[in-house]
Each structure stands twice: as structure tokens, then as C-alpha cells.
Amino acid sequence: MTRIQLTVCPNCYSKNLKKVRRTVSGVRQGKRYSVPGVEFYECPDCEERIYDPTAMRQIEQRSRAGVRN
């Protein structure tokens, strides 16, 4: 799978976009989840986060763990 490569923030058009690797946390159906080591782009100017399909799969898999449909 090809990863996206960005140089400009699609939200504010800043050229300060940075590729980072961080833990992404959230809540899904009242349950907290945490996904360590997710690689994504983040804009330091507007705080926009851009996830590629690989990162989204990591987040989806972890956020579904322990949540019953």
C-alpha cells in the first residue's frame, strides 16, 4: 500500500506540515482506546491531523476492540 505524502496542510495551506508518530487516543461507544505508534501528518499551525489508510486501519482495529455491536 502506498502512503500519502503531503507538504501543505489541506485545511490552512500552511507549509509547516510535519510527519509525526504518536499515540492516538479516543472514545468509541463509551470505551476508551489508545493506539501507540500511529504515523500521520500534523499541522502545528491549525492542529489538523491527516491519517493515511494504513493509520486509519490501525485506529479502527484498536477502537473496535472490546466494543460489542
N, C-alpha and C positions, 0 to 999 in steps of 0.2 A: 504494500500500500504506500502510495506517495504521500509525504507530509506536505502541508501547505507552507509556503514561505512568504512572509509579509514584511514590508519595510515601512508602511504607512498605516496609521490607525484608521480603520474604516468608519469610526464614529466621529473623531475630531480632526482627522487628517494630519495629526502630529507625526513627525518623522522620528520620534523618540521611542517607538515601539520596541520592546525587549522580549526576547525568548527567555522564559524562566522555567524552573522545575520546582514545584511546591506541592504541599499537601492541600487538597481541595476538600472542604467540609460543607455539610449542609444537612437539611432535614427533609425526609420524604415520608409522607403519611405518619407524621408524628415521631418517626425514629431518626436519630442522628446517625450520620455516616461520615467517614473520613477516608480519603483516598491519597496515600502518600506517593510522592514522586511523579505527579502528573506534569507533563511538559505542555506549555501553552504560551501564547503571546499575551503580554500585559502592557497597557499604555500607562506610563507614570503621570501623564497629564490629565486624563479623564477617567482612569481606573477601569477602562473597558478590558474585558478578557475575551480572547478568541481561542476556541478549542478546535483542534482538527478532529476528524472522525475517530482516530485511534484514542485520543484523550476522552472523547465522548463515550466510547465503548467502556473504557476503564471506569469512568464515573457511573455510567448506567449499571454496570455489573455490581459495583460495590454498593450503590444506593438501593438496589433491589434486594440485597442480602438481608434476610431477616424480616422482610416486609411481605406479608401474605396478601394476595389479590382477592 
